Amino acid sequence: MTAPLWIAPTLASLSHRNIRLDCEPELIRAIWKARSLEELAAVYPAADGTIIPTCGPLPNLRQAKREAVDRAAGFHGVEYLGWHKRNREHVYYANAGDTYAATLIFQGRRLSIGCWGDLVERRLIEGAE
């Protein structure tokens, strides 16, 4: 059985000047493409013990990846937006501090660059507060 695909922006897209990252774009892609919590901890050692606790319940992989990407990139936390009307995936974003600032958008197994305000404005999100 093949492992499910984790889709991430290209290095060129992540290197674009409109999105501010506190790390190399390669790290963002490596974190998002990790196939297990163990692989995530190997790729991003800062996750071990902080995002992935040493004791207690383990986060699911998708949640841990969102938190690791947010922390590595230097954003201000992961926020839940709602679910996308077209693909019915839950949508989260890395808080960049401004509704229309370029940020990282998490939709299921897809990581993309965008502005969460645009998704809401286009009425693509349901369940948004």
Backbone hydrogen bonds in HBPLUS format (Angstrom, degrees):
<---DONOR---> <-ACCEPTOR-->    atom                        ^
c    i                          cat <-CA-CA->   ^        H-A-AA   ^      H-
h    n   atom  resd res      DA  || num        DHA   H-A  angle D-A-AA Bond
n    s   type  num  typ     dist DA aas  dist angle  dist       angle   num
A0007-ILE N   A0109-ARG O   2.95 MM 102  6.23 143.5  2.09 146.6 157.5     1
A0111-LEU N   A0007-ILE O   2.76 MM 104  6.00 156.9  1.82 153.4 161.3     2
A0014-LEU N   A0010-THR O   3.00 MM   4  6.30 162.3  2.03 152.0 156.8     3
A0015-SER N   A0011-LEU O   2.89 MM   4  5.97 129.8  2.14 140.6 153.8     4
A0015-SER N   A0012-ALA O   3.25 MM   3  5.05 132.9  2.49  90.4 103.1     5
A0016-HIS N   A0013-SER O   3.22 MM   3  5.27 157.1  2.27 101.7 108.6     6
A0019-ILE N   A0016-HIS O   3.34 MM   3  6.14 166.9  2.36 120.8 124.0     7
A0022-ASP N   A0073-ALA O   2.83 MM  51  4.73 144.5  1.96 107.7 118.1     8
A0027-LEU N   A0024-GLU O   3.00 MM   3  5.58 137.2  2.19 114.1 124.2     9
A0029-ARG N   A0025-PRO O   3.17 MM   4  6.54 165.8  2.19 156.9 159.4    10
A0030-ALA N   A0026-GLU O   2.91 MM   4  6.08 158.0  1.96 147.1 153.8    11
A0031-ILE N   A0027-LEU O   2.88 MM   4  6.04 162.8  1.91 154.0 157.9    12
A0032-TRP N   A0028-ILE O   3.02 MM   4  6.22 171.0  2.03 153.2 155.7    13
A0033-LYS N   A0029-ARG O   2.97 MM   4  6.06 143.6  2.11 145.2 154.8    14
A0034-ALA N   A0031-ILE O   3.21 MM   3  5.41 160.4  2.26 107.0 113.0    15
A0040-LEU N   A0036-SER O   2.91 MM   4  6.16 155.0  1.97 147.3 154.9    16
A0041-ALA N   A0037-LEU O   2.95 MM   4  6.18 157.8  2.00 146.6 151.6    17
A0042-ALA N   A0038-GLU O   3.03 MM   4  6.29 144.0  2.16 140.7 150.7    18
A0043-VAL N   A0039-GLU O   2.92 MM   4  6.14 155.5  1.98 151.3 157.3    19
A0044-TYR N   A0040-LEU O   2.82 MM   4  5.87 159.6  1.86 153.1 159.3    20
A0047-ALA N   A0044-TYR O   2.87 MM   3  5.81 167.2  1.89 133.2 137.3    21
A0048-ASP N   A0045-PRO O   3.07 MM   3  5.53 144.0  2.21 111.1 120.1    22
A0050-THR N   A0047-ALA O   3.24 MM   3  5.35 147.4  2.35 109.3 118.7    23
A0051-ILE N   A0047-ALA O   2.97 MM   4  4.72 124.3  2.28 116.3 132.3    24
A0052-ILE N   A0047-ALA O   2.79 MM   5  5.73 170.9  1.79 158.4 155.3    25
A0049-GLY N   A0052-ILE O   2.69 MM   3  5.27 150.2  1.78 153.0 149.9    26
A0064-ALA N   A0060-ASN O   3.00 MM   4  6.25 165.7  2.02 158.9 163.4    27
A0065-LYS N   A0061-LEU O   2.89 MM   4  6.09 156.1  1.94 153.4 159.7    28
A0066-ARG N   A0062-ARG O   3.02 MM   4  6.28 159.8  2.06 148.8 154.0    29
A0067-GLU N   A0063-GLN O   3.06 MM   4  6.33 166.7  2.08 153.8 156.9    30
A0068-ALA N   A0064-ALA O   2.91 MM   4  6.07 156.0  1.96 145.9 153.1    31
A0069-VAL N   A0065-LYS O   2.86 MM   4  6.00 167.9  1.87 156.7 159.3    32
A0070-ASP N   A0066-ARG O   2.99 MM   4  6.13 166.1  2.01 150.2 154.4    33
A0071-ARG N   A0067-GLU O   2.97 MM   4  6.13 164.7  1.99 148.7 152.7    34
A0072-ALA N   A0068-ALA O   2.86 MM   4  5.97 171.4  1.87 154.9 157.8    35
A0073-ALA N   A0069-VAL O   2.91 MM   4  5.90 160.1  1.95 150.8 156.4    36
A0074-GLY N   A0070-ASP O   3.07 MM   4  6.12 125.1  2.39 137.4 150.2    37
A0075-PHE N   A0070-ASP O   3.11 MM   5  5.33 158.6  2.15 154.3 155.1    38
A0074-GLY N   A0071-ARG O   3.23 MM   3  5.20 140.7  2.39  96.1 107.1    39
A0076-HIS N   A0095-ASN O   2.88 MM  19  5.04 161.3  1.92 146.9 152.3    40
A0095-ASN N   A0077-GLY O   2.84 MM  18  5.55 175.8  1.84 176.2 174.8    41
A0079-GLU N   A0093-TYR O   2.90 MM  14  5.47 166.8  1.92 161.1 164.2    42
A0093-TYR N   A0079-GLU O   2.94 MM  14  5.47 148.1  2.04 147.7 157.6    43
A0081-LEU N   A0091-VAL O   2.81 MM  10  5.47 167.9  1.83 157.0 156.2    44
A0091-VAL N   A0082-GLY O   2.67 MM   9  5.49 168.5  1.68 168.3 164.4    45
A0083-TRP N   A0126-GLU O   2.94 MM  43  5.35 159.9  1.98 148.5 154.6    46
A0126-GLU N   A0083-TRP O   2.82 MM  43  5.35 166.3  1.84 156.7 160.8    47
A0084-HIS N   A0089-GLU O   2.84 MM   5  5.51 159.9  1.88 159.4 159.1    48
A0088-ARG N   A0084-HIS O   2.83 MM   4  4.98 134.3  2.04 141.6 149.0    49
A0085-LYS N   A0124-LEU O   2.77 MM  39  5.38 166.9  1.78 152.1 154.9    50
A0092-TYR N   A0106-PHE O   2.90 MM  14  4.99 159.4  1.94 145.2 152.1    51
A0106-PHE N   A0092-TYR O   2.78 MM  14  4.99 172.5  1.79 142.6 145.1    52
A0094-ALA N   A0104-LEU O   2.96 MM  10  5.47 154.7  2.03 156.1 163.0    53
A0101-ALA N   A0098-ASP O   3.24 MM   3  5.22 170.0  2.25 107.6 110.4    54
A0117-GLY N   A0099-THR O   3.13 MM  18  4.99 147.5  2.24 156.5 146.7    55
A0103-THR N   A0114-GLY O   2.78 MM  11  5.52 155.6  1.84 151.3 158.4    56
A0114-GLY N   A0103-THR O   2.97 MM  11  5.52 159.6  2.02 147.1 153.5    57
A0105-ILE N   A0112-SER O   2.72 MM   7  5.14 168.2  1.74 148.4 152.6    58
A0112-SER N   A0105-ILE O   2.90 MM   7  5.14 159.9  1.94 148.9 155.1    59
A0107-GLN N   A0110-ARG O   2.83 MM   3  5.12 174.3  1.84 160.4 162.3    60
A0110-ARG N   A0107-GLN O   2.85 MM   3  5.12 163.6  1.88 133.4 135.7    61
A0118-ASP N   A0115-CYS O   3.10 MM   3  5.50 133.7  2.32 106.6 117.6    62
A0120-VAL N   A0116-TRP O   3.23 MM   4  6.57 157.5  2.28 150.7 155.9    63
A0121-GLU N   A0117-GLY O   2.85 MM   4  5.97 165.4  1.87 150.6 155.5    64
A0122-ARG N   A0118-ASP O   2.96 MM   4  6.02 150.3  2.05 144.7 151.3    65
A0124-LEU N   A0119-LEU O   3.01 MM   5  5.42 168.3  2.02 172.0 168.4    66
A0123-ARG N   A0120-VAL O   2.91 MM   3  4.99 155.5  1.97 108.0 114.4    67
